[in-house]
Amino acid sequence: MALNEQKKRFADKYFESLKGSESAIYAGYSEKTAKQIAYNLLQEPEVEEYLSGLRAEASEKSAITREWIVERFKHISDACVKAKPVMQWDSQSKSFVAVFDDNGDPVYEFDSSGANTATAHLGKIIGVFEKDNSQKIPETQIPIVNVYNTAPPLNSSESEIDAK
């Protein structure tokens, strides 16, 4: 089924801004319900399909692919964790000079924020943080110990723990 003009207008604006409420208002939907309307429209298969087409076209035109993005984030993350000497301006020599600690060793720094951000984006791309990711499933269960004896134990192993 083809998109009607209002939904197409919403999708075009959303593709440009990635702002659902703003896109819904731009397309002529009520400001009062714009957030919910945007959410609902983004769930519709025909809107999703239209946006996928816009993304594919933009990717082809710009030569930016998923692989390019992954490589770019890897490069940024690696560059951010490289130790760089801390430099400060020396007014006498009118140049930057290395900073040394109390022991005479050079001081180094790295961009932990940039490294964390790039690495987090990579994790999102490969699905590390998905809600159904197996990393979120605990490997062992910790027994609940009823230290107040206010309710009967849930199983026999709990009774043994309470008795100790």
Buried (B, 14 or more C-beta within 10 A) or exposed (E): EEBEEEBBBBBBBBBEEEBBBBBBBBBEBEEEEBEBBBEEBBEBEBBEEBBEEBEEEEBEEEEEEEEEBBEBBEEBBEBBBEEEEBEEEEEEEEEEEEEEEEEEEEEEEEBEEBBEBBBBBBBEEEEEEEEEEEEEEEEEEEEEEBEEEEEEBEEEEBEEEBEE
